[in-house]
Structures are given as C-alpha cells and as structure tokens.
Amino acid sequence: MFAALTACSSGSSPAPAAPIGGQAAGGSGSAASPPTDTAASTDTAASTDTAAPAPSLTGPCADGTCEIKVTAGDAVVVPERYGLGPIEVKAIRRDSVEMVAPVTGMGFSISNCDGGGTVVSGGGGGVRMDCAKGITATINDAMSLQVLRITGDTAIIRIEPTGDAKSG
C-alpha cells in the first residue's frame, strides 16, 4: 500500500523522497506541474486547457497512512483532517528529525515530540517539530508520526491516524 511521494514545497523543488523499497517518484507528474507532451499538436482543443484544475492531494501519505524515506528538503503531504499542510523535513540529525508545517486547523497540539510555533485563532501560522527516533508523536489528536530509522542523511518515518481519527 505504498506509492511514490510527490514532494511539495513553497520554494525550491527538492528531490522527491522515495517510498520504502527504494523506488523514487516516477514520471507520473505532480499536482502542481502535470507532465506535458512537447510533441502535442497545437490545435484549438489544446488551447482549452488554460484554467488549471485545483491541485489534488497526492503522494504516499495523502490517504493518511504511509511509511516513507525522506531527506532534508522533502515535503510530505498529509490529509487536511490532520490540521497541517505539507510537512517539510528541515534537518536530519543523528537521533532526530526536524520538520516544519503550516497549521491549517484552528489550533495545534503535540505530544512526545518537541514542538513549537505560532498559531492564529482562525487557523494558519506554522509549527516546528523535532521528533526523536523511536518515539511516537501524536499531533492534533489526529495523526501519529514516528521516526523509525535514521541512516546518514535519510530517515524513515511512519504517519498514520491515531485514536478516533482511525475510524473517520
């Protein structure tokens, strides 16, 4: 039940992370930049594609459950119900992974992982999380995040729903 990760970030385009099994994200394109065929004809049917559709939630964590290999600069898309935008990996240390994410819900809570940041009452703001290897963090009482393994500049993390979120 693993798929290739589509990395998303607001700045540069980091190399996409590879899911467990070592296969990097393939040529399926991403929601932000669909693949194009340079040899496509330029008839009027092609010109009707002027309004880009809203980006869809893609990547191995889009359904809320994944185990994925990440490096600094990768971003992991999680469902909106978790209350976070894409989780960007900022640094991988010997015993922990530092991540940042925009807050999309009305608040933010975290347990078993160092975290902090600012949240405004109507949602928005951002958070920083520094999660130690082997400890399972609970975020917004909806998401479980665990750093399973750290090897050099890569880490394997597991994301899944927690508590009541598993049934919803």
FILOVEX-247546 format. One line per field, with one value per residue (C-alpha): residue in one letter; x, y, z. Coordinates in nm, 4 decimals. Layout:
N
code <- [A,...]
u <- [X,...]
v <- [Y,...]
w <- [Z,...]
//
This chain:
168
code <- [M,F,A,A,L,T,A,C,S,S,G,S,S,P,A,P,A,A,P,I,G,G,Q,A,A,G,G,S,G,S,A,A,S,P,P,T,D,T,A,A,S,T,D,T,A,A,S,T,D,T,A,A,P,A,P,S,L,T,G,P,C,A,D,G,T,C,E,I,K,V,T,A,G,D,A,V,V,V,P,E,R,Y,G,L,G,P,I,E,V,K,A,I,R,R,D,S,V,E,M,V,A,P,V,T,G,M,G,F,S,I,S,N,C,D,G,G,G,T,V,V,S,G,G,G,G,G,V,R,M,D,C,A,K,G,I,T,A,T,I,N,D,A,M,S,L,Q,V,L,R,I,T,G,D,T,A,I,I,R,I,E,P,T,G,D,A,K,S,G]
u <- [0.0000,0.2899,0.3146,0.5751,0.5985,0.5245,0.7352,0.5810,0.7430,0.6810,1.0315,1.2800,1.1999,1.3716,1.4367,1.1322,1.1571,1.1467,0.8994,1.0222,1.1609,1.3878,1.1849,1.1975,0.8970,0.8401,0.7182,0.3587,0.3886,0.2619,-0.0491,0.1427,0.3024,0.1378,0.3554,0.3424,0.3916,0.6178,0.5138,0.1409,-0.0451,-0.1329,-0.4940,-0.7781,-0.8564,-0.5166,-0.5812,-0.8897,-0.6582,-0.5971,-0.7544,-0.5503,-0.7595,-0.7211,-0.4294,-0.5309,-0.3830,-0.1123,0.1748,0.2036,0.0722,-0.2273,-0.4663,-0.3207,-0.1099,0.2425,0.5945,0.8347,1.2030,1.2828,1.5801,1.6162,1.4109,1.1417,0.7794,0.5163,0.1526,-0.0955,-0.4768,-0.6384,-0.8086,-0.4667,-0.4659,-0.1308,-0.0193,0.2770,0.5328,0.8768,1.1853,1.4330,1.7148,1.8035,2.0265,2.1815,1.8834,1.6009,1.4272,1.3349,1.0221,0.8056,0.4477,0.1799,-0.1182,-0.4454,-0.6822,-0.7967,-0.5124,-0.2157,-0.1218,0.1679,0.2833,0.6014,0.7896,0.9489,0.7355,0.6534,0.5413,0.2692,-0.0948,-0.3504,-0.7079,-0.8553,-0.6001,-0.2782,0.0681,0.3304,0.4916,0.8314,0.8662,1.1866,1.0981,1.3362,1.3949,1.1720,0.9225,0.5664,0.4333,0.0638,-0.0218,-0.3583,-0.5028,-0.5450,-0.2070,0.0666,0.4215,0.7168,1.0783,1.1556,1.5153,1.7870,2.0759,2.3137,2.1109,1.7915,1.5161,1.2211,0.9052,0.5632,0.2472,-0.0974,-0.4234,-0.4479,-0.7332,-1.0755,-0.9180,-0.8624,-1.2343,-1.3017]
v <- [0.0000,0.2370,0.4794,0.7225,1.0549,1.3754,1.6362,1.9758,2.2907,2.6599,2.7460,2.5307,2.1921,1.9341,1.5864,1.3686,1.1184,0.7503,0.5164,0.2074,-0.0224,0.2412,0.3436,0.7171,0.9154,0.8367,1.0225,1.0368,1.4122,1.6074,1.8042,2.1293,2.0552,1.7843,1.6206,1.7776,1.6269,1.8569,1.6839,1.7501,1.9280,2.2928,2.2701,2.4541,2.1572,2.2015,2.5710,2.4981,2.3843,2.7403,2.7099,2.4758,2.2454,2.2698,2.0554,1.7201,1.5531,1.3193,1.1153,0.8097,0.9899,1.1529,0.8943,0.9464,0.6311,0.5781,0.4680,0.6789,0.7561,1.1297,1.3643,1.7324,1.9451,1.6819,1.7690,1.5129,1.5881,1.4729,1.4896,1.8169,1.6388,1.6248,2.0054,2.0503,2.1478,1.9691,1.8653,1.9811,1.7994,2.0710,1.8604,1.5023,1.4589,1.1502,1.0929,1.3174,1.4722,1.8419,1.9292,2.2361,2.2607,2.5245,2.4883,2.4596,2.3985,2.6087,2.5083,2.2815,2.0198,1.7770,1.5158,1.3039,1.5279,1.8691,2.1218,2.4855,2.7625,3.0144,2.9529,3.2255,3.1826,3.1375,2.8749,2.9499,3.0052,2.7369,2.4855,2.3259,1.9662,1.7903,1.4224,1.1691,0.8299,0.5569,0.7846,0.8055,1.1620,1.2453,1.5602,1.7378,1.4220,1.3003,1.1959,0.9644,1.0343,0.8100,0.8306,0.4630,0.4799,0.7338,0.6431,0.9223,1.1968,0.9908,0.8881,0.6508,0.7968,0.6424,0.8535,0.7174,0.8239,0.7907,0.7379,0.8375,0.9540,0.5893,0.5372,0.8721]
w <- [0.0000,-0.0688,-0.3566,-0.4750,-0.2927,-0.4709,-0.2967,-0.2469,-0.1223,-0.1445,-0.2551,-0.4378,-0.5851,-0.3640,-0.4946,-0.4272,-0.1454,-0.2199,-0.0533,0.1256,-0.1409,-0.2932,-0.5958,-0.6487,-0.7618,-1.1237,-1.4279,-1.3145,-1.2633,-0.9664,-0.8919,-0.9230,-1.2602,-1.4700,-1.7341,-2.0764,-2.4181,-2.6176,-2.9385,-2.8779,-3.1539,-3.1128,-3.2324,-3.0596,-2.8306,-2.6649,-2.6029,-2.3883,-2.1086,-1.9856,-1.6385,-1.4199,-1.2012,-0.8241,-0.7084,-0.5682,-0.2646,-0.3944,-0.2564,-0.0375,0.2731,0.1006,0.2455,0.5943,0.6269,0.4987,0.5768,0.3747,0.3262,0.3479,0.3263,0.4206,0.1811,0.1183,0.1945,0.2860,0.2014,0.4667,0.4701,0.5742,0.8657,1.0372,1.0631,0.8875,0.5412,0.3801,0.6423,0.5274,0.6534,0.7576,0.9068,0.9849,1.2864,1.4417,1.6760,1.5500,1.2500,1.2439,1.0458,0.9877,0.8673,0.8175,1.0516,0.8608,1.1521,1.4444,1.6773,1.7270,1.9833,2.0018,2.2500,2.2672,2.0248,2.0826,1.9046,1.8968,1.6742,1.6309,1.5593,1.4992,1.6203,1.2727,1.1709,0.9920,1.1282,1.1389,1.3696,1.4164,1.5332,1.6353,1.6701,1.8225,1.6642,1.8077,1.9840,1.8511,1.8496,1.8475,1.6536,1.6856,1.8460,1.4869,1.3494,1.4703,1.3465,1.4267,1.3113,1.2587,1.1386,1.0630,0.8341,0.7417,0.5740,0.5318,0.7682,0.7526,0.9053,0.9598,0.9540,1.0380,1.2006,1.5751,1.8215,1.6881,1.3611,1.2567,1.2152,1.0464]
//
